[in-house]
Amino acid sequence: MDKPGLLVVGVLPDWDLEALGRRFTLHLLYEAPDRAAFLAQQGPSVRAIATKGELGADAAMMDACPNAKIIACYGVGVDAIDLAAARARGIAVTNTPDVLTEEVADMAFALLLAAARAIPEGDAYVRSGAWARQGPMRLTTRVWGKRMGIVGLGRIGRAIARRAEGFGMAIAYSGRTRKDVPYAFHPSPAALAPEVDILVVSAAGGAATAGLVDRAAIEALTPGAIFVNVSRGSVVDEAALIAALQSGRIAAAGLDVFRNEPAIDPVFATFPNVVLSPHQASGTVETRKDMGRLMLANLEAHFDGRPLPTPVP
């Protein structure tokens, strides 16, 4: 029996391609020198699309694959998938929640600690011999006991809060709705910002949250605040963030996501007090294997006629 065609939009680890290849005929879009020609030729044989959160799938891709009835996203964020177009065409969409929650929360704290304690600077200070030549490095700032604000208290936001509790922090949050949690609620990032020393952004991406952390929120931060973003670059007014870094209102930042990534604004590389990460918050072997298994489970459930493990509403 012929295996159903699966369009693979972005590069996946070899272990995932091997597993997918046992059930599907793989059409690797990312290897095509001419994507439009590739889709025109292979699209009709495609019955499913495997994509990544940052790559998504637009209406044109769906139209080029008229027999595809499921889009499986390797990641939580589906803001780059045209969900309205998928619904209109009767295409199911799935993602991989939960399996990367703790990993992203770990990265939020890794970036926070690296920024506050100037860990990259300290590493360079030792490697360059400056420690031996010049003596102790400059002092940094503590993390434990500070006031943390979390923008978006979903799965990842709650995991970040659990870690903050371990650091003895006072926790507050902003979101669309008040949660049943023992943390102070603020209706907007701008209302939250002046009440915290550390602002961590973990809101979902997409049109609904574009510019959510706006200039008003960034300018309302306590001078000397630390800023961390592990959500999407689109959630933050990047021009306002850069201005706050230039003025010193934000004393340090840890950033895993950016607008226009990977071709980010080069000014970020000029800030010695900013720790940069290449959208790698879920980037561990263990989590990526879990993501791949869940993506495959969704695809197999679709073709076996079983309920999808993690459908996107």
C-alpha positions as CSV (number, residue, x, y, z in Angstrom):
1,M,0.0,0.0,0.0
2,D,1.3,3.4,-0.9
3,K,2.3,5.6,2.0
4,P,0.5,9.0,2.3
5,G,2.5,12.0,1.2
6,L,3.8,14.3,3.9
7,L,5.1,17.7,3.1
8,V,8.0,18.6,5.5
9,V,8.3,22.4,5.6
10,G,11.4,22.8,7.7
11,V,14.4,20.9,8.8
12,L,13.8,18.2,11.4
13,P,16.2,15.9,13.2
14,D,17.2,12.7,11.5
15,W,15.5,10.6,14.2
16,D,12.2,12.3,13.4
17,L,12.6,12.0,9.6
18,E,13.4,8.3,10.0
19,A,10.2,7.8,12.1
20,L,8.0,9.8,9.8
21,G,9.5,8.0,6.8
22,R,8.3,4.6,8.1
23,R,4.7,5.8,7.8
24,F,4.8,8.5,5.1
25,T,6.3,9.4,1.8
26,L,8.3,12.5,2.7
27,H,8.4,15.6,0.5
28,L,11.2,17.8,1.8
29,L,10.2,21.3,0.9
30,Y,13.2,22.9,2.6
31,E,15.5,21.1,0.1
32,A,13.7,22.4,-2.9
33,P,15.6,25.1,-4.8
34,D,12.2,26.4,-6.2
35,R,9.5,26.0,-3.6
36,A,6.7,27.1,-5.9
37,A,7.7,24.6,-8.6
38,F,8.1,21.9,-6.0
39,L,4.6,22.5,-4.5
40,A,3.1,22.6,-8.0
41,Q,4.6,19.2,-8.8
42,Q,4.2,17.4,-5.4
43,G,1.3,19.3,-3.8
44,P,-1.5,17.1,-5.2
45,S,0.1,14.0,-3.6
46,V,0.5,15.6,-0.2
47,R,-2.1,14.5,2.4
48,A,-0.5,16.0,5.5
49,I,1.8,18.9,6.3
50,A,4.5,18.9,9.0
51,T,5.7,22.4,9.8
52,K,7.5,24.3,12.6
53,G,6.2,27.1,14.8
54,E,8.3,29.8,13.2
55,L,7.6,28.6,9.6
56,G,3.9,27.9,9.7
57,A,1.7,27.3,6.7
58,D,-0.2,29.9,4.8
59,A,-3.3,29.7,2.6
60,A,-1.2,29.4,-0.6
61,M,0.5,26.4,0.8
62,M,-2.8,24.8,1.7
63,D,-4.1,25.5,-1.8
64,A,-1.1,23.9,-3.3
65,C,-1.8,20.8,-1.3
66,P,-5.6,20.4,-1.9
67,N,-5.6,16.8,-0.5
68,A,-3.9,17.7,2.8
69,K,-6.3,17.4,5.8
70,I,-3.9,17.9,8.7
71,I,-1.2,20.3,9.6
72,A,1.0,19.0,12.4
73,C,3.1,21.7,14.0
74,Y,6.5,20.9,15.6
75,G,6.2,23.4,18.5
76,V,3.6,25.1,20.6
77,G,3.2,28.4,18.7
78,V,0.9,28.3,15.7
79,D,0.8,32.0,15.0
80,A,2.5,31.4,11.6
81,I,-0.2,29.0,10.6
82,D,-3.3,30.6,8.9
83,L,-5.8,29.0,11.2
84,A,-8.8,30.6,9.6
85,A,-7.7,29.3,6.2
86,A,-7.2,25.8,7.7
87,R,-10.7,25.9,9.2
88,A,-12.3,27.1,6.0
89,R,-10.7,24.1,4.1
90,G,-11.5,21.5,6.8
91,I,-7.9,21.0,7.7
92,A,-7.1,19.9,11.3
93,V,-4.2,21.6,13.1
94,T,-2.2,20.1,15.9
95,N,0.8,21.3,18.0
96,T,3.1,19.9,20.7
97,P,2.2,21.6,24.0
98,D,3.3,20.4,27.5
99,V,6.4,18.5,26.3
100,L,8.4,21.7,26.1
101,T,6.9,23.7,29.0
102,E,9.6,22.9,31.5
103,E,12.4,23.4,29.0
104,V,11.3,26.9,28.1
105,A,10.8,27.8,31.7
106,D,14.4,26.6,32.4
107,M,15.6,28.8,29.6
108,A,13.8,31.8,31.0
109,F,15.6,31.4,34.3
110,A,18.9,30.6,32.5
111,L,18.6,33.9,30.6
112,L,17.6,35.8,33.7
113,L,20.5,34.5,35.7
114,A,23.0,35.0,32.9
115,A,21.8,38.6,32.4
116,A,21.6,39.5,36.1
117,R,24.9,37.9,37.0
118,A,26.7,38.8,33.8
119,I,27.7,35.2,33.2
120,P,28.9,35.7,29.6
121,E,30.9,38.7,30.7
122,G,32.4,36.7,33.5
123,D,33.3,33.9,31.2
124,A,35.1,36.3,28.8
125,Y,36.8,38.0,31.8
126,V,38.4,34.7,32.8
127,R,39.2,33.5,29.3
128,S,40.9,36.7,28.3
129,G,43.2,36.7,31.4
130,A,41.6,40.0,32.6
131,W,40.9,38.4,36.0
132,A,44.6,37.7,36.6
133,R,45.7,41.1,35.2
134,Q,43.0,43.4,36.7
135,G,41.6,41.5,39.7
136,P,37.9,40.9,40.5
137,M,35.2,41.6,37.9
138,R,32.6,44.3,38.5
139,L,29.7,43.5,40.9
140,T,26.4,42.3,39.4
141,T,22.9,42.1,40.8
142,R,21.0,39.4,42.7
143,V,18.0,37.4,41.4
144,W,16.6,35.8,44.6
145,G,14.1,37.7,46.5
146,K,13.2,40.1,43.7
147,R,9.8,40.9,42.4
148,M,9.0,39.0,39.2
149,G,6.2,40.0,36.8
150,I,5.1,37.4,34.2
151,V,3.3,38.5,31.0
152,G,1.1,35.5,30.1
153,L,0.4,32.9,32.8
154,G,-0.3,29.9,30.6
155,R,1.5,26.6,30.9
156,I,5.0,28.1,30.5
157,G,4.2,31.2,32.6
158,R,3.1,28.9,35.5
159,A,6.3,26.8,35.2
160,I,8.3,30.0,35.4
161,A,6.3,31.1,38.4
162,R,7.1,27.7,40.1
163,R,10.8,28.4,39.6
164,A,10.4,31.9,40.9
165,E,8.8,30.6,44.1
166,G,12.0,28.6,44.7
167,F,14.0,31.8,44.5
168,G,11.8,33.4,47.1
169,M,10.3,35.9,44.7
170,A,7.1,37.9,45.0
171,I,5.2,37.0,41.8
172,A,2.7,39.0,39.9
173,Y,1.3,38.6,36.4
174,S,-0.8,40.0,33.6
175,G,-3.1,38.2,31.2
176,R,-6.4,38.2,29.5
177,T,-8.1,36.7,32.5
178,R,-7.5,36.3,36.2
179,K,-6.2,32.9,37.2
180,D,-6.9,30.9,40.3
181,V,-3.3,31.4,41.6
182,P,-1.9,33.1,44.7
183,Y,-0.2,35.8,42.6
184,A,-1.1,39.5,42.2
185,F,-3.0,40.1,39.0
186,H,-2.7,43.2,36.8
187,P,-4.9,43.7,33.8
188,S,-2.1,44.8,31.4
189,P,1.7,44.7,31.0
190,A,1.7,48.5,31.5
191,A,0.0,48.1,34.9
192,L,2.3,45.2,35.9
193,A,5.6,46.8,34.9
194,P,6.0,49.4,37.6
195,E,5.3,46.8,40.3
196,V,8.2,44.4,39.5
197,D,12.0,44.3,39.2
198,I,12.1,41.5,36.6
199,L,9.6,41.3,33.7
200,V,9.4,37.9,31.9
201,V,7.4,37.6,28.7
202,S,5.8,34.2,28.1
203,A,2.6,35.1,26.2
204,A,1.6,33.2,23.1
205,G,2.4,34.7,19.8
206,G,-0.1,35.7,17.1
207,A,-2.1,38.7,16.0
208,A,-3.9,38.9,19.4
209,T,-0.7,39.6,21.2
210,A,1.2,41.6,18.6
211,G,2.8,44.5,20.5
212,L,1.2,43.5,23.8
213,V,4.3,44.6,25.7
214,D,4.2,48.1,24.2
215,R,6.1,51.3,24.7
216,A,3.9,52.3,27.7
217,A,4.7,49.0,29.4
218,I,8.4,49.3,28.8
219,E,8.6,52.9,29.9
220,A,6.7,52.0,33.0
221,L,9.4,49.5,34.2
222,T,11.2,50.4,37.3
223,P,14.6,51.9,36.3
224,G,17.2,49.1,36.5
225,A,14.7,46.4,35.7
226,I,15.7,43.1,34.1
227,F,13.8,42.0,31.0
228,V,13.4,38.4,29.6
229,N,11.5,37.3,26.5
230,V,10.9,33.6,25.7
231,S,7.6,34.1,23.9
232,R,7.7,35.6,20.4
233,G,9.5,38.7,19.1
234,S,6.2,40.0,17.8
235,V,4.8,40.3,21.4
236,V,7.2,43.2,22.3
237,D,7.6,46.7,20.9
238,E,11.2,46.1,19.8
239,A,12.0,49.8,19.1
240,A,10.9,50.7,22.7
241,L,12.9,47.8,24.1
242,I,16.0,49.0,22.3
243,A,15.4,52.6,23.5
244,A,15.1,51.4,27.1
245,L,18.3,49.4,26.9
246,Q,20.1,52.5,25.4
247,S,18.8,54.7,28.2
248,G,19.6,52.3,30.9
249,R,16.0,51.9,32.1
250,I,16.4,48.2,31.5
251,A,19.7,47.3,33.2
252,A,20.0,43.8,31.6
253,A,18.1,41.5,29.3
254,G,17.9,37.9,28.2
255,L,16.3,37.4,24.8
256,D,15.5,34.2,23.0
257,V,13.2,35.6,20.4
258,F,13.2,38.6,18.1
259,R,11.4,40.2,15.2
260,N,12.8,39.2,11.8
261,E,14.7,36.4,13.3
262,P,17.3,35.0,12.5
263,A,18.2,38.3,10.8
264,I,17.7,40.3,14.0
265,D,18.4,44.0,14.5
266,P,22.2,44.2,14.7
267,V,21.9,46.8,17.5
268,F,21.2,43.9,20.0
269,A,24.7,42.6,19.5
270,T,26.2,45.9,20.7
271,F,24.7,45.7,24.2
272,P,27.1,44.0,26.6
273,N,24.3,43.7,29.2
274,V,22.1,41.7,26.9
275,V,22.3,37.9,26.6
276,L,21.2,36.6,23.2
277,S,19.9,33.1,22.4
278,P,18.9,31.9,18.9
279,H,15.2,30.9,19.7
280,Q,16.6,27.9,21.4
281,A,14.4,27.6,24.6
282,S,13.1,24.2,23.7
283,G,16.3,23.1,22.1
284,T,17.4,20.0,24.1
285,V,17.7,16.5,22.7
286,E,15.1,15.2,25.2
287,T,12.5,17.8,24.4
288,R,12.9,17.7,20.7
289,K,12.5,14.0,20.7
290,D,9.3,14.4,22.7
291,M,8.1,17.0,20.3
292,G,8.8,14.7,17.3
293,R,7.0,11.8,19.0
294,L,3.9,13.9,19.7
295,M,3.8,15.3,16.2
296,L,4.0,11.8,14.8
297,A,1.3,10.7,17.2
298,N,-1.0,13.4,15.9
299,L,-0.4,12.4,12.3
300,E,-0.9,8.7,12.9
301,A,-4.1,9.4,14.9
302,H,-5.5,11.3,11.9
303,F,-4.8,8.6,9.4
304,D,-5.9,5.9,11.8
305,G,-9.2,7.6,12.4
306,R,-8.5,8.2,16.1
307,P,-9.0,11.4,18.2
308,L,-6.1,13.8,17.8
309,P,-3.9,13.9,21.0
310,T,-3.3,17.7,20.9
311,P,-5.6,19.5,18.4
312,V,-5.5,23.3,18.1
313,P,-9.0,24.7,18.6
